[in-house]
Amino acid sequence: MTIATTLTLYVARRFLSATFAMLAGLTLLVALFDFIELLRRATTRPDATFWLVASIAGLRLPYVALQILPFAILLGGILAFWRLTRSSELVVARAAGISAWGFLSGPLAVALLFGILGTTAVSPLSSVMLARAERLDYAYLRNTAGLTAIAGGRLWLRQADRGLDLQGVAIISGRPVASRPGDRVAGFEMTDVSLWRLAANDRPLARIEAPRARLLPGRWELQDSIAFNADRSAGPRQTLFFPTDLTPNRIEDSFASPDTLSFWALPGFIAVLEAAGFSAVRHQLHFQSLLAMPVLAAAMALLAAGFSMRPSRRGGVAQMIAAGVAAGFALFVLDKITSEFGEAGTLPVELAAWAPTIAGLLLALALLLHLEDG
């Protein structure tokens, strides 16, 4: 029992060091290419200094590390297990009667820890820093600035209509008033505003036209507006107030990348989006992917073991390692494909997010069962 425990801890340490080194190396490599791309875009921007570009690239580091984490576990695990197999340490351990399932518990625990920390700790940090990086990017490196570039300058919003039955909705369209790029201001204004009120059966009830609308806490202020009833009769020109649950931050976040939201904030924000009438599919998919990350990390660790623990005397070690790397990239492609189907509504969100994880886990278990018991 003591020998098995000591071996498990030893393998776990080797796995941890190799994975951490691979994660740091791959993150810095990808960040370098990202930095070069940002420098290329900054050449036509006189306000974009070298230190600003470096700041944007640095703020994106946690996001890059989170995206690379599963592949770092796979490649680090392959490297660690291949070294242990080449030095015959694992061969001797298995010849001594220690099962692979025993000493793999240590690396499996390390991989789970990486995944849990990535979901619960790195994700909140990454969301805050990535949001800051995107605001700087919009302000200094892009031609457009956030919401003003949507749908030819017009913004379309959908919300519940409290003035009708519980199923009523209101659709608001207008041109956002541009503020300083990248800043989230306390107020939100639109010009050339149209507001449609619809009943539960999509029957139009009223239309409001206003040259300007301002979002106040809990309500829209429609200035100098005209209300048209269902019979197209027009009311007097006046300032109207329309209740809403929307806020400037919620409007901007609904169009922002889900990666800019913390794992802990996603469930509440998804509920707010759905109540306001926005589509929350991307945010649900991102949340489920974060939930699946610890299991995916464990699957990558087992996959690395399955592809790299073959004794070198049997030959074909290079082919096995290459097959492991290819399997990792195949899972990456599968993840992208299922994500696209999930966003399109073809697949349920849970299936789209968990399918690559389950596929990798089943493949890894099949390889290890063949290696250990086959």
Backbone hydrogen bonds, N-H to C=O, Kabsch-Sander energy under -0.5 kcal/mol:
donor,donor_aa,acceptor,acceptor_aa,energy
5,T,1,M,-2.3
6,T,2,T,-2.7
7,L,3,I,-2.5
8,T,4,A,-2.4
9,L,5,T,-2.4
10,Y,6,T,-2.2
11,V,7,L,-2.8
12,A,8,T,-2.3
13,R,9,L,-2.2
14,R,10,Y,-2.1
15,F,11,V,-2.6
16,L,12,A,-2.7
17,S,13,R,-2.5
18,A,14,R,-2.1
19,T,15,F,-2.5
20,F,16,L,-2.7
21,A,17,S,-2.2
22,M,18,A,-2.3
23,L,19,T,-2.8
24,A,20,F,-2.5
25,G,21,A,-2.5
26,L,22,M,-2.7
27,T,23,L,-2.3
28,L,24,A,-2.2
29,L,25,G,-2.1
30,V,26,L,-2.7
31,A,27,T,-2.6
32,L,28,L,-1.9
33,F,29,L,-1.7
34,D,30,V,-2.4
35,F,31,A,-2.5
36,I,32,L,-2.3
37,E,33,F,-2.2
38,L,34,D,-2.3
39,L,35,F,-2.3
40,R,36,I,-2.1
41,R,37,E,-2.0
42,A,38,L,-1.7
43,T,39,L,-0.7
43,T,40,R,-0.8
44,T,41,R,-0.8
45,R,42,A,-1.5
48,A,45,R,-1.2
49,T,47,D,-1.0
53,V,49,T,-2.1
54,A,50,F,-2.4
55,S,51,W,-2.0
56,I,52,L,-2.3
57,A,53,V,-2.4
58,G,54,A,-2.5
59,L,55,S,-2.4
60,R,56,I,-1.1
61,L,58,G,-1.2
64,V,60,R,-2.4
65,A,61,L,-2.7
66,L,62,P,-2.1
67,Q,63,Y,-1.9
68,I,64,V,-1.9
69,L,65,A,-1.4
71,F,68,I,-0.7
72,A,68,I,-2.4
73,I,69,L,-2.2
74,L,70,P,-2.0
75,L,71,F,-3.0
76,G,72,A,-2.7
77,G,73,I,-2.3
78,I,74,L,-2.4
79,L,75,L,-2.4
80,A,76,G,-2.5
81,F,77,G,-2.8
82,W,78,I,-2.2
83,R,79,L,-2.0
84,L,80,A,-2.1
85,T,81,F,-2.3
86,R,82,W,-2.8
87,S,83,R,-2.0
88,S,85,T,-1.4
89,E,84,L,-1.5
90,L,84,L,-1.2
92,V,88,S,-2.2
93,A,89,E,-2.0
94,R,90,L,-2.5
95,A,91,V,-2.1
96,A,92,V,-1.6
97,G,94,R,-1.3
98,I,93,A,-2.1
99,S,97,G,-0.6
102,G,99,S,-0.9
103,F,99,S,-1.4
104,L,100,A,-1.5
105,S,102,G,-1.3
108,L,104,L,-2.2
109,A,105,S,-2.1
110,V,106,G,-2.2
111,A,107,P,-2.7
112,L,108,L,-2.4
113,L,109,A,-2.2
114,F,110,V,-2.4
115,G,111,A,-2.5
116,I,112,L,-2.8
117,L,113,L,-2.7
118,G,114,F,-2.3
119,T,115,G,-2.1
120,T,116,I,-2.9
121,A,117,L,-2.2
122,V,117,L,-2.5
123,S,118,G,-1.6
125,L,121,A,-1.4
126,S,122,V,-3.4
127,S,123,S,-2.6
128,V,124,P,-1.8
129,M,125,L,-2.2
130,L,126,S,-2.9
131,A,127,S,-2.1
132,R,128,V,-1.8
133,A,129,M,-2.3
134,E,130,L,-2.6
135,R,131,A,-2.0
136,L,132,R,-2.1
137,D,133,A,-2.3
138,Y,134,E,-2.8
139,A,135,R,-2.1
140,Y,136,L,-2.2
141,L,137,D,-2.3
142,R,137,D,-1.2
148,T,145,A,-1.2
149,A,146,G,-1.5
150,I,147,L,-1.8
152,G,149,A,-0.6
153,G,150,I,-0.9
154,R,151,A,-1.4
155,L,174,G,-3.6
157,L,172,I,-3.1
159,Q,170,A,-2.4
161,D,168,G,-2.0
162,R,160,A,-0.7
164,L,161,D,-1.3
168,G,165,D,-2.0
169,V,198,L,-1.8
170,A,159,Q,-2.8
171,I,196,W,-2.5
172,I,157,L,-2.6
173,S,194,S,-2.7
174,G,155,L,-1.7
175,R,191,T,-2.7
177,V,189,E,-2.6
178,A,176,P,-0.6
183,D,180,R,-2.0
185,V,183,D,-0.7
188,F,215,L,-0.6
190,M,213,A,-2.4
191,T,175,R,-2.3
192,D,211,P,-1.8
193,V,210,A,-2.5
194,S,173,S,-2.6
195,L,208,I,-2.5
196,W,171,I,-2.8
197,R,206,A,-2.7
198,L,169,V,-2.8
198,L,196,W,-0.5
199,A,203,R,-2.4
202,D,199,A,-1.8
205,L,197,R,-3.0
206,A,197,R,-1.3
207,R,228,F,-2.5
208,I,195,L,-2.8
209,E,226,I,-2.6
210,A,193,V,-2.5
212,R,223,Q,-0.8
213,A,190,M,-2.7
214,R,221,E,-2.3
215,L,188,F,-3.0
216,L,214,R,-0.7
216,L,219,R,-2.7
219,R,216,L,-1.6
220,W,242,F,-3.4
221,E,214,R,-3.1
222,L,220,W,-0.7
222,L,240,L,-3.1
223,Q,212,R,-2.0
223,Q,221,E,-0.8
225,S,222,L,-0.7
225,S,238,Q,-2.8
226,I,209,E,-2.6
228,F,207,R,-3.9
229,N,233,S,-2.5
230,A,205,L,-0.6
232,R,229,N,-2.0
235,G,227,A,-2.5
238,Q,225,S,-2.5
240,L,222,L,-2.2
240,L,238,Q,-0.6
242,F,220,W,-2.3
244,T,218,G,-1.6
251,I,247,T,-2.3
252,E,248,P,-2.3
253,D,249,N,-3.0
254,S,250,R,-1.9
255,F,251,I,-0.7
255,F,252,E,-0.9
256,A,252,E,-0.8
260,T,257,S,-2.0
261,L,258,P,-1.8
266,L,262,S,-1.3
269,F,265,A,-2.1
270,I,266,L,-2.9
271,A,267,P,-1.9
272,V,268,G,-1.9
273,L,269,F,-2.6
274,E,270,I,-2.4
275,A,271,A,-2.1
276,A,272,V,-2.0
277,G,273,L,-0.6
277,G,274,E,-0.7
278,F,273,L,-2.3
284,Q,280,A,-2.6
285,L,281,V,-2.7
286,H,282,R,-2.2
287,F,283,H,-2.4
288,Q,284,Q,-2.5
289,S,285,L,-2.0
290,L,286,H,-2.1
291,L,287,F,-2.0
292,A,288,Q,-1.9
293,M,289,S,-0.7
293,M,290,L,-0.6
296,L,292,A,-2.6
297,A,293,M,-2.8
298,A,294,P,-2.1
299,A,295,V,-2.4
300,M,296,L,-2.3
301,A,297,A,-1.9
302,L,298,A,-2.3
303,L,299,A,-2.4
304,A,300,M,-2.3
305,A,301,A,-1.9
306,G,302,L,-2.6
307,F,303,L,-1.7
308,S,304,A,-1.0
308,S,305,A,-0.6
309,M,305,A,-1.4
314,R,311,P,-1.5
315,G,312,S,-1.3
320,M,316,G,-1.9
321,I,317,V,-2.6
322,A,318,A,-2.6
323,A,319,Q,-2.2
324,G,320,M,-1.9
325,V,321,I,-2.2
326,A,322,A,-2.5
327,A,323,A,-2.4
328,G,324,G,-1.9
329,F,325,V,-2.0
330,A,326,A,-2.2
331,L,327,A,-2.1
332,F,328,G,-1.7
333,V,329,F,-2.4
334,L,330,A,-2.5
335,D,331,L,-2.4
336,K,332,F,-2.0
337,I,333,V,-2.4
338,T,334,L,-2.8
339,S,335,D,-2.0
340,E,336,K,-2.0
341,F,337,I,-2.2
342,G,338,T,-2.5
343,E,339,S,-2.7
344,A,340,E,-1.8
345,G,341,F,-0.6
345,G,342,G,-0.9
346,T,341,F,-1.8
347,L,341,F,-1.2
352,A,348,P,-2.6
353,A,349,V,-2.1
354,W,350,E,-2.3
355,A,351,L,-2.0
358,I,354,W,-2.7
359,A,355,A,-2.5
360,G,356,P,-2.4
361,L,357,T,-2.3
362,L,358,I,-2.5
363,L,359,A,-2.2
364,A,360,G,-2.3
365,L,361,L,-2.4
366,A,362,L,-2.2
367,L,363,L,-2.1
368,L,364,A,-2.4
369,L,365,L,-2.4
370,H,366,A,-2.0
371,L,367,L,-2.4
372,E,368,L,-2.8
373,D,369,L,-2.2
374,G,369,L,-0.7
374,G,370,H,-0.6
